[in-house]
Amino acid sequence: ITSALDLLNANPPKLPKKITAGQLALRACLGYLSLRFAGKWEKGRSRLVRWAARFDEKFPDLKPCVPA
């Protein structure tokens, strides 16, 4: 999991106007990690944390789908 997070942090996906299932799955996964491992997975992964925040801003209607 840490290797995948590092790879995604180095190359965060773009946020186009239309969301993809993969982007939604990634956001749900990051939400779950925040729920279970708050403050641990985020260390050293600021680009991925920013991506999640931008996702939430761009798609506020999907916020209930993200584990919290």
TORSE-744727 format. One record per atom (N, C-alpha, C): residue number from 1; atom name; x, z, y. Coordinates in steps of 0.001 Angstrom, whole numbers, plus 500000, padded with zeros to 6 digits. Example, Ala and Ser with C-alpha at 12.3 -4.5 7.8 and 13.67 -1.06 7.14 Angstrom:
<atoms>
1	N	513190	507800	494310 $
1	CA	512300	507800	495500 $
1	C	513200	507800	496700 $
2	N	512850	507080	497750 $
2	CA	513670	507140	498940 $
2	C	512900	507870	500030 $
</atoms>
This chain:
<atoms>
1	N	500832	500000	498815 $
1	CA	500000	500000	500000 $
1	C	500877	500000	501247 $
2	N	501949	500779	501232 $
2	CA	502792	500849	502424 $
2	C	503439	499499	502730 $
3	N	503839	498770	501699 $
3	CA	504431	497442	501925 $
3	C	503415	496486	502531 $
4	N	502183	496538	502052 $
4	CA	501130	495680	502606 $
4	C	500847	496050	504057 $
5	N	500800	497340	504360 $
5	CA	500572	497775	505739 $
5	C	501712	497323	506644 $
6	N	502938	497423	506148 $
6	CA	504090	496977	506940 $
6	C	504028	495471	507200 $
7	N	503647	494705	506185 $
7	CA	503522	493260	506347 $
7	C	502423	492922	507355 $
8	N	501281	493587	507242 $
8	CA	500181	493344	508183 $
8	C	500549	493785	509597 $
9	N	501320	494844	509711 $
9	CA	501759	495293	511029 $
9	C	502690	494258	511668 $
10	N	503545	493663	510855 $
10	CA	504467	492648	511364 $
10	C	503737	491356	511727 $
11	N	502635	491086	511032 $
11	CA	501871	489850	511240 $
11	C	500378	490148	511263 $
12	N	499890	490863	512272 $
12	CA	498460	491190	512280 $
12	C	497613	489922	512391 $
13	N	496477	489891	511695 $
13	CA	495635	488697	511764 $
13	C	495051	488496	513157 $
14	N	494744	487260	513462 $
14	CA	494109	486955	514744 $
14	C	492644	487357	514676 $
15	N	492064	487569	515837 $
15	CA	490644	487893	515919 $
15	C	489909	486743	516602 $
16	N	489458	485767	515819 $
16	CA	488730	484651	516412 $
16	C	487313	485064	516807 $
17	N	486569	484116	517348 $
17	CA	485198	484418	517763 $
17	C	484314	484755	516573 $
18	N	484539	484080	515455 $
18	CA	483769	484352	514242 $
18	C	484628	485170	513292 $
19	N	484054	486227	512794 $
19	CA	484778	487114	511896 $
19	C	484791	486540	510481 $
20	N	485836	486873	509735 $
20	CA	485915	486467	508334 $
20	C	485744	487694	507448 $
21	N	485443	487452	506190 $
21	CA	485289	488550	505236 $
21	C	486605	489315	505082 $
22	N	487713	488603	505149 $
22	CA	489014	489250	505025 $
22	C	489296	490213	506163 $
23	N	488923	489821	507378 $
23	CA	489124	490703	508533 $
23	C	488239	491942	508431 $
24	N	487011	491749	507990 $
24	CA	486110	492886	507816 $
24	C	486627	493820	506723 $
25	N	487133	493249	505641 $
25	CA	487689	494059	504559 $
25	C	488906	494849	505036 $
26	N	489767	494207	505820 $
26	CA	490939	494904	506350 $
26	C	490520	496054	507247 $
27	N	489552	495815	508121 $
27	CA	489114	496885	509030 $
27	C	488500	498037	508247 $
28	N	487723	497731	507210 $
28	CA	487139	498786	506381 $
28	C	488238	499569	505663 $
29	N	489253	498867	505185 $
29	CA	490375	499521	504508 $
29	C	491123	500454	505460 $
30	N	491376	499987	506675 $
30	CA	492072	500827	507652 $
30	C	491217	502035	508032 $
31	N	489910	501834	508113 $
31	CA	489016	502956	508384 $
31	C	489079	503990	507276 $
32	N	489109	503522	506034 $
32	CA	489202	504440	504896 $
32	C	490531	505192	504916 $
33	N	491609	504479	505205 $
33	CA	492913	505145	505278 $
33	C	492930	506192	506386 $
34	N	492284	505896	507501 $
34	CA	492210	506872	508592 $
34	C	491399	508091	508180 $
35	N	490383	507863	507380 $
35	CA	489544	508962	506899 $
35	C	490314	509849	505925 $
36	N	491012	509236	504993 $
36	CA	491710	509986	503943 $
36	C	493114	510452	504337 $
37	N	493795	509668	505157 $
37	CA	495194	509950	505481 $
37	C	495434	509874	506985 $
38	N	494606	510542	507734 $
38	CA	494671	510493	509205 $
38	C	496067	510855	509710 $
39	N	496597	509987	510578 $
39	CA	497889	510239	511190 $
39	C	499084	509887	510332 $
40	N	498860	509493	509085 $
40	CA	499982	509185	508197 $
40	C	500272	507689	508133 $
41	N	499253	506884	507870 $
41	CA	499504	505452	507724 $
41	C	499834	504802	509061 $
42	N	499400	505401	510174 $
42	CA	499581	504798	511497 $
42	C	501019	504857	512005 $
43	N	501805	505798	511515 $
43	CA	503177	505970	512005 $
43	C	503991	504694	511802 $
44	N	504534	504175	512913 $
44	CA	505358	502977	512851 $
44	C	504572	501687	512724 $
45	N	503261	501769	512858 $
45	CA	502423	500575	512700 $
45	C	501508	500394	513911 $
46	N	502093	500439	515082 $
46	CA	501309	500382	516323 $
46	C	500562	499062	516484 $
47	N	501137	497974	516008 $
47	CA	500445	496683	516136 $
47	C	499169	496662	515295 $
48	N	499213	497263	514129 $
48	CA	498038	497303	513261 $
48	C	496982	498261	513814 $
49	N	497417	499350	514411 $
49	CA	496485	500285	515058 $
49	C	495793	499586	516225 $
50	N	496557	498835	517017 $
50	CA	495959	498079	518132 $
50	C	494997	497014	517625 $
51	N	495338	496373	516521 $
51	CA	494451	495368	515946 $
51	C	493108	496002	515585 $
52	N	493142	497169	514958 $
52	CA	491900	497856	514583 $
52	C	491079	498208	515823 $
53	N	491738	498660	516864 $
53	CA	491030	499008	518102 $
53	C	490413	497767	518741 $
54	N	491148	496669	518751 $
54	CA	490608	495421	519311 $
54	C	489444	494902	518471 $
55	N	489543	495056	517161 $
55	CA	488445	494666	516273 $
55	C	487185	495434	516646 $
56	N	487323	496742	516818 $
56	CA	486170	497578	517170 $
56	C	485580	497186	518521 $
57	N	486431	496810	519461 $
57	CA	485951	496380	520779 $
57	C	485239	495030	520705 $
58	N	485791	494136	519914 $
58	CA	485248	492778	519839 $
58	C	483975	492700	518997 $
59	N	483872	493555	517992 $
59	CA	482725	493533	517086 $
59	C	482075	494919	517008 $
60	N	481525	495418	518108 $
60	CA	480969	496779	518118 $
60	C	479787	496964	517166 $
61	N	479077	495894	516849 $
61	CA	477941	496009	515931 $
61	C	478380	496332	514505 $
62	N	479652	496098	514199 $
62	CA	480153	496361	512851 $
62	C	480738	497759	512698 $
63	N	480782	498517	513756 $
63	CA	481361	499867	513718 $
63	C	480745	500725	512607 $
64	N	479418	500657	512372 $
64	CA	478852	501466	511283 $
64	C	479362	501076	509893 $
65	N	479942	499889	509750 $
65	CA	480468	499448	508455 $
65	C	481854	500017	508160 $
66	N	482482	500591	509171 $
66	CA	483842	501112	509028 $
66	C	483768	502591	508658 $
67	N	484406	502978	507550 $
67	CA	484400	504403	507188 $
67	C	484989	505255	508309 $
68	N	484353	506373	508541 $
68	CA	484837	507277	509595 $
68	C	484623	508723	509202 $
</atoms>
